Amino acid sequence: MDRSSAFFCFVLVLNVVLFTSAIQVFHTNRAITIDGQPRILLSGSIHYPRSTPQMWPDLIRKSKEGGLNAIETYVFWNAHEPIRRQYDFTANLDLIRFLKTIQDQGLYAVLRIGPYVCAEWNYGGFPVWLHNLPGIELRTLNSVFMNEMQNFTTLIVDMVKKENLFASQGGPVILAQIENEYGNVMTPYGEAGKAYVNWCASMADSLKVGVPWIMCQQADAPEPMINTCNGWYCDQFTPNNPNSPKMWTENWTGWFKSWGGKDPHRTSEDLAFSVARFYQLGGTFQNYYMVCAQFLNSIGFCIWVWVFMAPVTGFFQYHGGTNFDRMAGGPYITTSYDYDAPLDEYGNLNQPKYGHLKQLHDALMSIEKPLVSGDVNTTDLGNSVSITKYTTKEGSACFFSNANVTNDATVSYNGKDFKVPAWSVSILPDCQTEVYNTAKVNTQTSVIVKKENKAEEEPAALKWLWRPENLDATARLGKGQISANMLLDQKAAANDASDYLWYMTSVYLKKADRIWSNDMTLRINGSGHVLHAFVNGEHIGSQWASYGIFTYFMERQVKLKPGKNIISLLSATVGYQNYGPFFDMVQSGIPGPVELIGRNGDETLIKDLSSHKWTYEIGLHGFENRLFSSDSRFAAKWQSENLPVNKMMTWYKTTFKAPLGTDPVALDLQGLGKGVAWVNGHNLGRYWPSFIAEEGCSLDPCDYRGAYDNKKCVSNCGHPTQRWYHVPRSFINDVDNTLVLFEEFGGNPSLVNFKTISMEKACAHAYDNHRLELSCQGRQISGIAFASYGNPLGSCGSFTTGECKSQNDALKIVENLCVGKESCAIDVSEGTFGATDCAADLVKRLAVEALC
């Protein structure tokens, strides 16, 4: 079948200046063509606020070395406009600097303006002040919201235009996105939602950016918007316009973590299978979230522009990063946003995933011409096995696919038999020789460890100062700044200025009152966030929920006194809701009722306090006084004696020397409860090591076969959800540094310490007739602990020689090739290791354990 019938043409002519000369990029009805050559394009996602400007060049370089030629990012409205019409594009919010860093490395950029982003980001990227504008309704046909959305979108477009960064101006930005996964939630918005989508398309188009716009997960995307697919698998996706290319904007490399949740892991084999399967079945573009690989397969639309489409929400990250400060949404999304991406949170290569995908990219690029211009024919062999052949005048390329979950297949083709494992795809550039199979990992597994901080003269234990959070005015006296005869939603009362909001009221009682008894309780309907309750200055209890729980009742015994009693409730949000229909209306803080309950024998009396006069105080004194900053006027009022442990609402401070070297730094907060950490005034985000991950992990090896979801291949059950916290090197001074902790729950700082993240060893179990590359990521390979060619058994750290092996000493051969080098390449074959005594039909492998 000729694929040209499945696409349409945009006719836009652009001169793109990204390297040293103008590049003419256009689409015919057969392909994306650059300087006359049909191309496949690769891209990946990096969210600039989740790293630092100092990290950007290295992350982008590693992305490029992984086979990508473009970088995608969201634009985060609430970070850039935290207060209405007051903008921030400094430090790690410097969008223009980020785009220019991409350009400096010769890559293209995809700009997902949204401005709703989801992204497990606080309030989905919307500034909370939107919620408090009179007459507003978010993400629907509402003039107040649309005016604000258009203002911010136009601001971003104008900034990018001013710097000539759109491809139509010779810049790197080749694609823009408006809205985000609205189609997933649109139905409850009714006709107003449909009208809103049309308005979004019209508004975006009117900005004349000169590059295409996409809408992901929008089945009714109006032209010229392009509808795209998001998910773990998109091979069965069909775009809403029969003339549109089949594009996958979010291939999820893993999943996010939530407090109390298990660690998700998506195998390299399954991820690669999803990508290869997509291209086998007519895909034209694929993007990993975060740093995602976007492929624009031939058959595209005719456009005179680089149009490889960018990831949209729910992505597969190439680099996930860190939710610094109060970025994390959810609620209950962790500070780590590692996402099991090819580049981990610290910027290290996540092997074997990074390398296995790089090899896939190489294989796809090797068949670029037949993919972009060949005729395609698919033959169904039954039992979920198929052959897809792309043919040009010069030759043919083939995909052999086995989507069976359990059974391996033998594919007979042109007189040869090919073994295709279950749930895998083989790529044969000449339809004769397999160069890649998604289930056969020929990439090293890197063992990353945390090492002791070896800074000179670093004491064995940090020396701590402390001071209490001042609760007198709030918990004891109930004094605040604003008042209302009702319980306010925290978004309305605090406007996202802080996680913390005090709700305070008073109750006057006499012993003669009917509700008075020796069995009295205070019952509070909470919104699922953290709640601390105080009565007359005494803490009576705390409660919280977990991811996906939006309400609970907290009930505690109280001892009241005759006369005035102060009830002070401290709400601590853990990120605002970021997804779902009307997510902006999900309650936060204390929705109520708040009830005082008295029991006398069989009689129960309830006094509803919800309509009492409530006084509100935003934040905590220590935050207001900037105790985390060296320039705070209260910086000297710290104590060194009688260090308290396991005492809630306590501030701790210590100094430390910069860890030696250049390896990434992690802060171990074992022993603490919940709170916030700062290094030299930089907010590392919320910490919560006392929140233990739920049970439900399997001890069985993870099986890549079969459809993946975030409940498959989980780990870390029964351990702290997150014990380690990323400290970017740019946050650390060369000599003296300060660490400040606000401990909300109560903990023991004596175990807190800094570690460096480095690679300990590289292991591999590579297949015969493949080239194995070993690397210690900047360090020399110091030794080879194990090497055997034949049928070695076991796994990293426990390899053993199998029943057969090579005549020559594999260990000495690998030592000669690799020891003393930062990296080495080994041809896995009898040509390298000599003949073996293995059976003729055995698939030989090389197992190696290299020390760094």
Helices and strands as residue ranges (DSSP letters): G 3-6, E 14-17, E 22-27, E 32-34, E 37-38, E 44-45, G 48-50, H 56-65, E 70-74, H 77-80, G 91-93, H 95-104, E 108-114, G 122-125, G 128-132, H 143-162, G 167-169, E 173-178, G 182-184, G 187-189, H 190-206, E 213-216, E 226-231, E 247-252, H 268-280, E 285-289, H 353-366, H 368-373, E 375-382, E 385-391, E 396-402, E 409-413, E 416-420, E 424-428, E 436-437, E 445-452, E 465-468, I 472-476, E 482-484, H 490-494, E 500-509, E 520-526, E 530-535, E 538-543, E 552-558, E 563-572, G 583-585, E 594-600, E 603-608, E 614-618, H 621-624, E 650-657, E 665-668, E 675-679, E 682-687, E 724-727, G 729-731, E 736-743, G 749-751, E 753-767, E 770-775, E 783-790, H 810-818, E 823-828, H 830-833, E 845-851
